[in-house]
Amino acid sequence: MSRYFEIIITGRQLAALIAGVALLIVVAFGLGVAVRLLQPAAAPHEMIAAAPAAAPVVAPTAPAAVPTVAPTPQPAPTVVPPAPPAPPPVETEKAKTHVAAPAAAPSAPGRWVQVAAFAKHEQAEGVKNRVVALGFTPKQAVVEAAGSGKFRVRVGPFPDGESAGRVAARLRAEGFGGAFVVRPGE
């Protein structure tokens, strides 16, 4: 027959137990720090090495003659003149980032799908990169300059309107809600 025991602890007793355990942890940490501070400083490689083995004691048989070594003269310190101060920085124009020239209007015959149009070339390049990430080749996705200072992102060319329509629907499903088919010459 097995016996079960029940331990009942009040809230104060539980708090005292937790405080006691925390106090023990703090005391143990403090002792560890104190022991580390009392140890002599050792080089990093000595901390890792194992304890050295006891060296055998050998009694000298006869006093050995200690050769005398003449002290080597130390070279005289050389004085290096300080380097001249660097000239203050000169204000220059902000370096312009080189932007690749936008592609000309697609000259290939067929239908194109316009994904988006932007005022900044960098934004259009970002959308082109997202379109390429969907599986289109960099030659299929182009950025072209429009006459109004905008940059169009287009995909193509496609042989007919039906295939261009399927691609436009896929691009709309992928988050490019404004994708539409462009007729030749537009």
C-alpha positions in Angstrom: 0.0 0.0 0.0 1.5 3.3 -1.0 1.3 6.4 1.2 0.9 9.9 -0.1 2.1 12.9 1.9 0.8 16.5 1.3 3.0 19.5 1.9 1.2 22.7 2.7 3.1 25.9 2.3 1.7 29.4 2.9 2.4 32.4 0.8 4.9 33.8 3.3 6.7 30.5 3.6 6.9 30.2 -0.2 8.3 33.8 -0.5 10.9 33.0 2.2 11.9 29.9 0.4 12.4 31.8 -2.9 14.3 34.5 -1.1 16.5 32.0 0.6 17.4 30.3 -2.7 18.1 33.6 -4.3 20.4 34.6 -1.4 22.3 31.3 -1.7 22.8 32.0 -5.4 24.1 35.5 -4.7 26.5 34.2 -2.0 27.8 31.5 -4.3 28.4 34.0 -7.0 30.2 36.4 -4.6 32.4 33.6 -3.4 33.3 32.7 -6.9 34.3 36.3 -7.7 36.3 36.6 -4.5 38.2 33.4 -5.3 39.0 34.6 -8.8 40.3 37.9 -7.4 42.5 36.2 -4.9 44.2 34.1 -7.6 47.4 35.5 -9.2 46.9 36.8 -12.7 48.0 34.3 -15.3 48.5 34.6 -19.0 45.6 33.3 -21.1 47.6 30.3 -22.3 48.5 29.3 -18.8 44.8 29.3 -17.8 44.0 26.7 -20.4 47.1 24.5 -19.8 46.7 21.6 -17.4 48.5 21.6 -14.0 52.3 21.1 -14.6 53.8 17.8 -13.6 56.2 17.7 -10.8 59.8 18.1 -12.1 62.3 15.5 -10.9 64.8 16.8 -8.3 68.4 16.3 -9.3 71.2 17.1 -6.9 74.1 18.8 -8.5 77.3 16.7 -8.4 79.8 19.5 -8.8 79.3 23.2 -8.9 79.2 24.2 -12.5 81.1 27.3 -13.7 78.7 29.9 -14.7 79.9 31.7 -17.8 79.8 35.4 -17.6 78.0 37.2 -20.3 78.8 40.8 -21.1 75.7 42.9 -21.1 74.7 43.9 -24.6 74.5 47.6 -25.1 71.0 48.9 -25.7 70.6 51.1 -28.8 69.9 54.7 -28.2 66.3 55.6 -28.7 65.6 57.4 -31.9 63.4 60.4 -31.9 60.9 60.5 -34.7 59.5 64.0 -35.5 55.7 64.1 -35.4 53.9 64.0 -38.6 52.5 67.3 -39.9 48.8 67.7 -39.2 46.5 66.6 -41.9 44.8 69.4 -43.9 41.2 70.0 -42.9 38.6 68.3 -45.1 37.4 70.3 -48.0 33.6 70.5 -48.6 32.9 68.9 -52.0 29.7 68.2 -53.9 27.9 65.1 -52.9 29.0 62.2 -55.1 26.2 61.3 -57.5 25.3 57.7 -57.8 25.5 56.3 -61.3 22.1 55.3 -62.6 22.1 53.0 -65.6 20.3 54.6 -68.5 16.8 53.3 -68.8 16.1 51.0 -71.7 14.5 52.4 -74.7 10.9 51.5 -75.7 10.5 47.8 -76.4 11.2 47.4 -80.1 10.2 43.7 -80.2 6.9 43.1 -81.9 4.1 41.6 -79.9 2.2 42.4 -76.7 3.7 43.7 -73.5 2.4 43.7 -69.9 2.9 46.9 -68.0 3.4 46.1 -64.4 3.8 49.6 -62.9 5.1 53.2 -63.6 7.2 55.3 -61.3 8.7 58.8 -61.1 12.0 57.4 -59.8 14.2 55.0 -61.7 15.3 53.2 -58.5 11.7 52.3 -57.7 11.2 50.9 -61.1 14.3 48.8 -60.8 13.1 47.5 -57.5 9.8 46.3 -59.1 11.7 44.8 -62.0 13.8 42.8 -59.5 10.7 41.6 -57.8 9.2 40.5 -61.2 12.5 38.7 -62.1 12.2 36.9 -58.7 8.8 35.6 -59.8 10.6 33.6 -62.6 10.8 36.0 -65.5 14.2 36.6 -67.1 16.0 40.0 -66.8 15.6 40.3 -70.6 11.8 39.8 -70.3 11.4 42.4 -67.6 12.5 45.9 -68.7 12.4 49.4 -67.4 11.8 52.0 -70.0 11.6 55.8 -69.9 8.2 57.3 -70.7 7.9 60.7 -72.3 6.4 62.3 -69.1 9.5 61.6 -66.9 8.1 58.3 -65.6 9.7 54.9 -65.7 7.6 52.0 -66.8 8.2 48.4 -65.8 7.1 46.1 -68.6 7.2 42.3 -69.2 7.3 40.7 -72.7 7.0 40.5 -75.6 4.3 38.0 -76.0 3.1 36.6 -79.3 -0.6 37.3 -78.7 -3.0 39.0 -76.4 -4.2 35.8 -74.8 -0.7 34.9 -73.4 -0.1 38.5 -72.3 -3.5 38.4 -70.6 -2.5 35.3 -68.6 0.7 36.9 -67.5 -1.1 40.1 -66.5 -3.6 38.0 -64.4 -0.7 36.1 -62.8 1.1 39.4 -61.9 -2.1 40.8 -60.4 -2.4 37.7 -58.3 1.2 38.2 -57.1 0.4 41.7 -55.8 0.8 43.9 -58.8 -2.8 45.0 -59.0 -2.2 47.5 -61.8 -0.8 45.1 -64.3 -2.4 45.4 -67.8 -1.8 44.4 -71.4 -0.3 47.0 -73.7 -1.0 46.9 -77.4 1.8 47.3 -79.9 2.8 50.9 -80.3 1.5 52.2 -76.9 
